[in-house]
Amino acid sequence: MTEHLTEHTPAPAESMATVTFLRPVSTTVPPMPSEPPTVGPDDRTVVLETARVILDKPTAPTPVVGRVEKVDLDDFDADAPLIPAWMYSAEGWAVWAGVFYRARRRDFRRWVRRQPTSKGYVRQFGRGARRTHEWVVGFEGVRVQSAAHTAHVLTREAKLAARHARFTPRILGTKKELAMKASEKATKAAEEAVLLHKKAKKDRNRARNLRAGVAYGPPLAAIGTGYAMAGGLGLAAGLLSTFAGGAFVGRKPYDEEADWTSDWRSLGDGDRMTAPMLDAAFRAAKVIASEESLGVMQMPMLDARGAWTAVLDLPPGVPAKKAIRATDELAAAFGVEEAQVSVAKRGRAGRIELYVSRVLPFTDKAAPGPLLALESPANFWGRISIGPDVRGIHQSISVVERSGLIGGEPGAGKSASGNTILLAAALDPRVILHLADGKGGGDLEPFEPLCEAYEGDADPEAFDKMLDDELRDMKDRYTLLKKLGRRKVTEELAEKYPELRQKLLWVDELMLYTTDDEYGKKITRKLRNLVSRGRAAGIIAFCATQKPGSDVVDTSLRDLLSIRWALRCTTPEASDTILGKGAAASGYSAKTIQSEMRGAGLLWAEGTNPTMVRADYYTDDQVTDLIERATEWRRAAGTLPSDPVTLAEQLLKLGDEDAAILAHLLDAFHHDIPDMTTDWLPGQVLLDHLKNQGLTVTAERLGALVVRTDEEKTKRPWGEKGSRLSGYPLGRVEATITARFGLTA
């Protein structure tokens, strides 16, 4: 390599000077300016301006003195070092100082831009403080919480055991002794649990205090010592050192990949529903294969209720019912409850609509029912409001020429659900109400004044007779329809012929009637006959039961009830008893309804699949107000049932002389005390009462009219003197009326 010795030409100010290899020869460098630059007093400015002047001044090459020699780099020694040319002049040093200044300025700007990011010192200090606090707190709190829970439970049990021992009578002997021993044992266990809790708290506090001293002691000592020794400057130095230490601890940012819960987050954790999430959930639920994906027809979006909804196309060959059956698995994949997930077929066999609520549906306060806003009578021939579904869409059904079954476990809300239909029927003055209360309670009692037939004593025999009347009425209706040349009752026909008005037969707690040993099978057979043939005659039957088993609702009867409403059930089999066999296996099981969702149930009334619906709720006061409104409308329409006709009034309407005598005999039994009825009266008292009523009846005629047995002819004491007289028992008079005229009380 050959190198020429030339005069150094200054490089531009933005770059370093060119490095050349020099032999110690005579060279000439540009002189410094004769006059200093007119700049400010800042030394740094002087250096930079001087460098600029030098670089701007052109210089001619200096002739080379001597001959050019070849330089062997391998033969270098200490006398020929590699030295940059700029180091031989003050001007070169000035240029180098300017480059250094600009580099430091760029570093400062880069440092300022980094502060708002996760690598900024403030963020580092925040992470350091957080990590330090987490280390100080530790994990001992878990043990304390566990010990506290155990102590609370055992303390409660000890209180109950002590109360039981205290109120157990000493006269019971062994039971008192056992109760005392159990109380002592529970008390000892509770005391030990409390001591363990106190020890756990003490150990936790000791460990935390020790770690807090290690973590917070040095910074506090540095701050306090600096302030004591140097005042404000020392305080600032202590704070700065503390800040630097915290930033050093938090120098490493949190890595998202280090969060072991990130792969398991779901809708239940508050994440958004996305197409990849849907694919992962349906694969986890085994609805689609691992290599298959869903076709998103409507992208996931939030509705006004804060729930996620999407319309999806399943892969070819996968039916919608497979996704419906996998509702439980999908709920687990989404991280929510089963009741929060709703899957329904949408238009075609492989298309579904997915609806996922963020919270458990039907747990908020129910909105006022729409019947409260009625200003005129309802129309039972039209659609009846039932309640909102999980999407908040109000559902309604038609009960014309149909019948229904409502079932669920106790406390599921059958009475409140049934009120939606009962109140709608009551508010239509044209509807005839026949109710049977198998509970014998007060759920149907408010409707009794509106009923033309009411069985509220839970009496299977009385209900059996009530069904006989229903069957006779059905026969009369069909007879009238034949005369009119009609096949079924319509609204126009019912308006023209009051005998064909709609009739609602409501049977509450069917189990009591159908499981009766004597009348159960008869009632089932008659009810099945009425349900199967009475629809076209305008008779609508609804049955409700708390135990929807096959022994309660016979399958031959259940299959005829076209409207099914399954409230919360304890087993899938009980749900299938209402909805039909196989419904739970297809994904429609009332067992998935939570206890908080009172009044909610699977309603199968219209369409191919059941729908989750919560019935409109009416409070007791609202029910009373609606019944009063229904009473006024029925009174105005002339359809309000009159008070029950007494047996005596029925006899007087016959126009028969013997019937009139028997009617007045009945009045005589409660003549003196209207609110009470005596069971026996002397014959002379009865004759005197008949005479006061204008009827002249001899003792012989009375004896021939009311035939008594020898035992009933036995004389009994009567009056203050206790004279023994012959008389007539009330039961014999009523039996005579029934045998003679077929009337009962």
SULDATA-V585280 format. One record per run of one state. SS is the DSSP state (a for helix, b for strand, c for the rest). FROM is the first residue (numbers start at 1). TO is the last residue. Records with the same first field share a line. If there is no record, write none. Layout:
SS = FROM-TO  FROM-TO
//
This chain:
c = 1-1  3-42  57-69  71-72  76-84  89-89  116-120  138-139  168-169  173-173  250-255  259-261  265-266  270-274  285-294  303-307  314-319  326-326  335-337  346-350  357-367  369-369  374-382  390-393  399-403  408-413  427-431  438-444  451-452  456-459  485-490  497-497  501-502  509-509  515-519  535-538  546-554  559-562  568-571  580-589  593-599  605-610  615-616  618-619  638-646  655-656  669-679  693-698  706-715  719-722  726-726  742-745
b = 2-2  70-70  295-302  308-313  341-345  351-356  368-368  383-389  394-398  404-407  432-437  453-455  503-508  539-545  563-567  600-604  611-614  617-617  680-682  716-718  723-725  727-729
a = 43-56  73-75  85-88  90-115  121-137  140-167  170-172  174-249  256-258  262-264  267-269  275-284  320-325  327-334  338-340  370-373  414-426  445-450  460-484  491-496  498-500  510-514  520-534  555-558  572-579  590-592  620-637  647-654  657-668  683-692  699-705  730-741
//
